């Protein structure tokens, strides 16, 4: 998936016709790891830039994501006081970077460490990571994410720009709710339904890159990405609640998990009542994929 795959006059010409009347304020790219979400999101971003259409692209892992949490810890008051007591050396820093909302105390701990020239101790960062939003009990995780999306939707509807997201609408929630919490399919579907209702006023467009052969995708990904990334993902999906219940192990367990997740993702995608496009087996023809996306955007804006 080289950059030149989407830098064709034909694709730019097609999308130029679209974005002049584009009223949608949110474009979401989804799919399992390795299917080409980042490349697709970048393609759309560059096309919008070419036409001087204001847009923001938020890739997976963006520390400034307006609707998702990335390396953000959330503590209650007692936990916050205990944290300051246990790390008195960093009390001034903790007081400076804490953000309070109602009864919650937030730390963007990776941003905080970056701002402080990486001077925070490993022990403090490890402690904050235990309160990462994605590690919280399911009720609190769901509440915080709902509040975050509500705030994003409220602010975005008044702005004359398009936000482009990847991962945060389906992949991240599904992975967390299924792997970490082993939540019921009903709970997961209702959660995504809730998010869908929140963003409806932004006239969202959802594009799903669906790979039917999950193993082929990961066989390719493990050659392209660092071993540390693969080891982390394997550990995450095999040692959490779902993996333990299903006795998942190693690379085979990883494939088993994402096969289940991919099917669930597809089922939820089909049930959502919003403008959407599915690209099956996207690795087969990227030029064709971007033409399909361009044509879809053109039709959706009429």
Secondary structure, DSSP 8 states (H G I E B T S, - for coil): --GGGT--HHHHHHHHHHHTT----EEEEE-STTSSHHHHHHHHHHHHHHTT--EEEE-TT-TT-SSS-SSEEEE-HHHHHHHHHHTGGGHHHHHHH-EEETTEEEEEHHHHHHHTTT-S-HHHHHHHHTTBGGGS-HHHHHHHHHHHHHHHHHHHTTSSSEEEEESTTTHHHHHIIIIIT---HHHHHHHHHHHHHHHGGGT-EEEEEE-S-HHHHHHHHHHHS-HHHHHHHHHHHHHSHHHHHHT--HHHHHHHHHHHHHHHHHHHHHH--SEEEEEETGGG-HHHHHHHHHHHHHHHT-
